[in-house]
Amino acid sequence: MRTSGFRALAGLAGAVALHLAASAAFAQQQLDLPRPSPNAWVSQMVGVTKISITYSRPGVKGRKIWGALVPYGEVWRSGANENTTITFSTPVKVEGHELPAGTYGFQTIPTADDWTIIFSKDANEWGAFSYKQADDALRVQTKPQPAEMRERLAFEFDDVTDTSAKVVLHWEKLKVPFTVEADTAKLLVSKANGDVRSQLQAAYWCIQNNTCLDDASRWVDASITQQESFSNLRAKALLLAKKNDTKGAVSYGDKALAAAKTAKQPPNPQQVKELEGMVADWRKGK
């Protein structure tokens, strides 16, 4: 009897093991099926600020969208499935209103004439079912615009510069834009002040964009004091030219060209040629 009992227990254990193995094999065979509204991700750099949007892309599929599938006057998840989110790597302004860096739930309230864009501090909800206005970090208003047909919802970036971009929600025959601005000069100055190695690069950006010139002057002078080179002398010449000091620009331009001839590692030939032309123009008072 004792032997038959052991056999019965062994048989039961074997059956359980087979069942568990079969269940695990079945689980491993589950297909990752396509979603009706596939996931999507889009990012854009605005100067040194990264804007990222994570969302799902519902299709029109012959349906009436605005005022029907997407009701007017109600909070909409601005996509499908999980919450649509937008992330800013630095502080920004949205339609002129300040918004700290971070990840936000992105909801909207559509109407026929204008839309409310909502940035919610609750970025983890499913859709807009548990949305609470008390969690709003910011609301802005924008105007929808007619657009070419787009079967699947998409977020796009237009008119991108070093300091701003237009974020556009585009679905069916409608575009909904809003403007995001980043204080790129302030961000660069803050970063360069803490990193001596990047200051000359930051100075060139300030000179080229005709902004933060006082900071650029300070960084360039510090670099020249440490050791003169074609690069920092050229930067000083360009900076003085920006400030309409052509006499000083010529002087530092000549110094930069002389440094180019004696440099152990010759500078970019195109930069040398361009500086020669600029020095010649400065001498003529151009």
C-alpha positions as CSV (number, residue, x, y, z in Angstrom):
1,M,0.0,0.0,0.0
2,R,2.8,2.4,0.9
3,T,4.5,1.8,-2.4
4,S,1.3,2.3,-4.4
5,G,0.7,5.6,-2.5
6,F,4.2,6.8,-3.4
7,R,3.5,5.9,-7.0
8,A,0.2,7.8,-6.9
9,L,1.9,10.9,-5.5
10,A,4.6,10.7,-8.0
11,G,2.1,10.5,-10.8
12,L,0.2,13.5,-9.5
13,A,3.4,15.5,-9.2
14,G,4.3,14.5,-12.7
15,A,0.9,15.6,-14.0
16,V,1.2,19.0,-12.2
17,A,4.7,19.5,-13.7
18,L,3.4,18.7,-17.2
19,H,0.5,21.1,-16.7
20,L,2.8,23.9,-15.6
21,A,5.2,23.2,-18.4
22,A,2.3,23.2,-20.9
23,S,1.0,26.5,-19.5
24,A,4.4,28.1,-19.7
25,A,4.9,27.0,-23.3
26,F,1.4,28.3,-24.1
27,A,2.2,31.7,-22.5
28,Q,5.5,31.9,-24.5
29,Q,3.5,31.2,-27.7
30,Q,1.2,34.2,-27.2
31,L,1.4,36.5,-30.2
32,D,2.2,40.2,-29.8
33,L,-0.7,41.2,-32.0
34,P,-0.8,44.6,-33.8
35,R,-2.9,47.2,-31.9
36,P,-5.8,48.9,-33.7
37,S,-4.1,52.2,-32.5
38,P,-0.4,51.5,-32.7
39,N,2.0,53.2,-30.3
40,A,4.2,56.0,-31.5
41,W,7.1,58.2,-30.2
42,V,8.4,61.5,-31.7
43,S,11.1,63.8,-30.4
44,Q,12.6,67.1,-31.5
45,M,15.5,69.2,-30.2
46,V,14.9,72.9,-29.8
47,G,18.3,74.3,-29.2
48,V,19.4,72.2,-26.2
49,T,15.9,71.3,-25.2
50,K,14.4,68.0,-26.0
51,I,10.7,67.7,-26.5
52,S,9.3,64.1,-26.6
53,I,5.8,62.9,-27.2
54,T,4.5,59.3,-26.5
55,Y,1.1,58.5,-27.8
56,S,-1.1,56.0,-29.7
57,R,-2.4,56.6,-33.3
58,P,-6.1,55.9,-33.8
59,G,-7.4,55.8,-37.4
60,V,-10.3,57.6,-39.0
61,K,-11.6,54.4,-40.6
62,G,-14.5,56.1,-42.3
63,R,-15.9,57.6,-39.1
64,K,-16.9,61.1,-38.3
65,I,-14.3,62.3,-35.8
66,W,-14.8,65.9,-34.5
67,G,-18.0,66.4,-32.5
68,A,-18.8,62.7,-32.8
69,L,-16.1,60.1,-32.0
70,V,-14.2,62.9,-30.3
71,P,-17.0,64.9,-28.6
72,Y,-16.9,68.7,-28.3
73,G,-16.6,70.2,-24.9
74,E,-15.2,67.1,-23.2
75,V,-11.7,66.2,-22.1
76,W,-10.0,63.9,-24.7
77,R,-6.9,61.8,-24.2
78,S,-5.5,63.2,-27.5
79,G,-4.9,59.7,-28.8
80,A,-5.9,56.2,-27.8
81,N,-5.0,53.5,-25.2
82,E,-2.5,54.7,-22.5
83,N,-2.2,58.4,-21.6
84,T,-0.6,60.6,-24.2
85,T,2.4,62.3,-22.6
86,I,4.8,65.1,-23.4
87,T,8.2,65.6,-21.9
88,F,10.4,68.8,-21.8
89,S,14.0,68.3,-20.8
90,T,14.3,72.0,-19.7
91,P,11.9,74.7,-18.6
92,V,9.9,76.1,-21.5
93,K,7.1,78.5,-22.4
94,V,4.0,77.2,-24.1
95,E,2.0,79.9,-25.9
96,G,3.9,82.4,-23.7
97,H,3.2,80.6,-20.4
98,E,6.0,79.1,-18.3
99,L,6.1,75.4,-17.7
100,P,8.8,73.6,-15.7
101,A,10.8,70.7,-17.1
102,G,9.1,67.3,-16.7
103,T,6.7,64.8,-18.1
104,Y,3.0,65.7,-18.4
105,G,-0.2,64.0,-19.3
106,F,-1.4,65.7,-22.5
107,Q,-5.2,66.2,-22.8
108,T,-7.3,68.5,-24.8
109,I,-10.8,69.9,-24.9
110,P,-11.9,70.3,-28.5
111,T,-14.6,72.6,-29.7
112,A,-15.5,73.7,-33.2
113,D,-13.8,77.1,-32.8
114,D,-10.9,76.7,-30.3
115,W,-9.2,74.0,-28.3
116,T,-7.9,73.9,-24.7
117,I,-4.5,72.2,-24.4
118,I,-4.0,70.7,-21.0
119,F,-0.6,69.7,-19.4
120,S,-1.4,67.5,-16.4
121,K,0.9,66.6,-13.6
122,D,-0.7,63.2,-13.6
123,A,1.2,61.5,-16.5
124,N,0.3,57.9,-15.6
125,E,-3.4,57.6,-15.9
126,W,-5.1,55.5,-18.6
127,G,-6.6,57.9,-21.2
128,A,-8.6,60.7,-19.6
129,F,-11.0,58.6,-17.5
130,S,-9.5,59.6,-14.2
131,Y,-8.5,63.1,-15.2
132,K,-8.8,65.8,-12.5
133,Q,-8.5,69.5,-13.2
134,A,-6.8,69.9,-9.9
135,D,-3.8,68.1,-11.4
136,D,-3.4,70.7,-14.2
137,A,0.1,72.2,-14.5
138,L,-1.0,74.5,-17.3
139,R,-3.9,75.2,-19.7
140,V,-3.6,77.2,-22.9
141,Q,-5.9,78.0,-25.8
142,T,-5.2,77.5,-29.5
143,K,-7.1,77.6,-32.8
144,P,-7.7,74.5,-35.0
145,Q,-6.8,74.8,-38.6
146,P,-8.1,73.0,-41.7
147,A,-5.5,70.5,-43.1
148,E,-5.0,67.8,-45.7
149,M,-6.4,64.4,-44.8
150,R,-4.5,62.3,-42.3
151,E,-5.8,58.8,-41.7
152,R,-3.9,58.2,-38.5
153,L,-3.4,60.8,-35.7
154,A,0.1,62.2,-35.7
155,F,2.1,64.7,-33.7
156,E,4.5,66.8,-35.8
157,F,7.0,69.6,-35.3
158,D,7.0,72.7,-37.6
159,D,9.0,75.9,-37.8
160,V,11.8,74.6,-35.7
161,T,14.5,77.1,-34.6
162,D,17.1,77.2,-31.9
163,T,14.6,78.8,-29.6
164,S,11.1,77.6,-30.6
165,A,9.0,75.0,-32.4
166,K,5.4,74.6,-33.3
167,V,3.9,71.3,-32.0
168,V,1.1,70.1,-34.2
169,L,-1.6,67.5,-33.5
170,H,-2.8,66.4,-37.0
171,W,-5.7,64.0,-37.6
172,E,-8.4,63.7,-40.2
173,K,-8.7,67.2,-41.8
174,L,-7.6,69.2,-38.8
175,K,-4.4,70.5,-37.4
176,V,-4.1,71.9,-33.9
177,P,-0.8,73.8,-33.3
178,F,0.8,75.3,-30.2
179,T,4.1,77.1,-29.8
180,V,6.9,76.0,-27.4
181,E,9.8,78.3,-26.6
182,A,13.0,77.6,-24.9
183,D,15.5,80.2,-23.5
184,T,18.4,78.6,-25.3
185,A,20.8,81.4,-24.6
186,K,20.1,81.3,-20.8
187,L,20.5,77.5,-20.8
188,L,23.8,77.7,-22.7
189,V,25.2,80.5,-20.5
190,S,24.3,78.5,-17.3
191,K,25.9,75.3,-18.6
192,A,29.0,77.0,-20.0
193,N,29.6,78.9,-16.7
194,G,30.0,75.6,-15.0
195,D,32.2,74.0,-17.8
196,V,35.3,75.9,-18.9
197,R,35.9,73.5,-21.7
198,S,32.7,74.4,-23.5
199,Q,32.9,78.2,-23.1
200,L,34.6,79.0,-26.4
201,Q,32.0,76.8,-28.2
202,A,29.2,78.6,-26.4
203,A,30.8,82.0,-27.3
204,Y,30.8,81.2,-31.0
205,W,27.1,80.3,-30.7
206,C,26.3,83.6,-29.0
207,I,28.3,85.5,-31.6
208,Q,26.6,83.8,-34.5
209,N,23.1,84.4,-33.0
210,N,23.9,87.9,-31.8
211,T,22.9,87.2,-28.3
212,C,24.6,86.8,-24.8
213,L,27.5,88.8,-26.2
214,D,28.7,90.0,-22.8
215,D,29.0,86.4,-21.7
216,A,30.8,85.5,-25.0
217,S,33.3,88.4,-24.4
218,R,34.1,87.2,-20.9
219,W,34.6,83.6,-22.1
220,V,36.8,84.6,-25.1
221,D,39.0,86.9,-23.0
222,A,39.5,84.1,-20.4
223,S,40.5,81.7,-23.2
224,I,43.0,84.3,-24.7
225,T,44.5,85.0,-21.3
226,Q,45.1,81.3,-20.8
227,Q,46.6,80.7,-24.2
228,E,46.2,82.5,-27.6
229,S,45.1,80.5,-30.5
230,F,43.6,80.9,-33.9
231,S,40.2,79.9,-32.6
232,N,39.9,82.3,-29.7
233,L,41.6,85.2,-31.5
234,R,39.2,84.7,-34.4
235,A,36.3,84.7,-31.9
236,K,37.5,88.0,-30.5
237,A,37.7,89.5,-33.9
238,L,34.2,88.4,-34.8
239,L,32.9,89.7,-31.5
240,L,34.4,93.1,-31.9
241,A,33.0,93.3,-35.4
242,K,29.5,92.5,-34.0
243,K,30.0,95.5,-31.6
244,N,31.0,97.7,-34.6
245,D,34.6,98.0,-33.4
246,T,36.2,97.4,-36.9
247,K,39.6,98.7,-35.8
248,G,39.8,96.1,-33.0
249,A,38.3,93.4,-35.3
250,V,41.2,94.0,-37.8
251,S,43.8,93.9,-35.0
252,Y,42.5,90.6,-33.6
253,G,41.8,89.2,-37.1
254,D,45.5,89.8,-38.0
255,K,46.6,88.1,-34.8
256,A,44.4,85.1,-35.6
257,L,45.8,84.8,-39.1
258,A,49.3,85.0,-37.7
259,A,48.5,82.3,-35.2
260,A,47.1,80.1,-38.0
261,K,50.5,80.1,-39.7
262,T,52.4,79.0,-36.6
263,A,49.9,76.5,-35.2
264,K,51.1,73.0,-34.6
265,Q,47.8,71.7,-35.9
266,P,46.6,73.9,-38.8
267,P,43.1,75.3,-38.4
268,N,40.2,74.7,-40.8
269,P,41.4,76.2,-44.2
270,Q,37.9,77.4,-45.0
271,Q,37.8,79.4,-41.7
272,V,41.2,80.9,-42.5
273,K,40.1,81.9,-46.0
274,E,36.8,83.4,-44.7
275,L,38.6,85.4,-42.0
276,E,41.1,86.8,-44.5
277,G,38.1,88.1,-46.5
278,M,36.4,89.6,-43.5
279,V,39.7,91.3,-42.3
280,A,40.0,92.8,-45.8
281,D,36.4,94.1,-45.7
282,W,36.9,95.5,-42.1
283,R,40.0,97.4,-43.3
284,K,37.8,99.0,-46.0
285,G,35.3,100.0,-43.5
286,K,32.6,97.6,-44.8
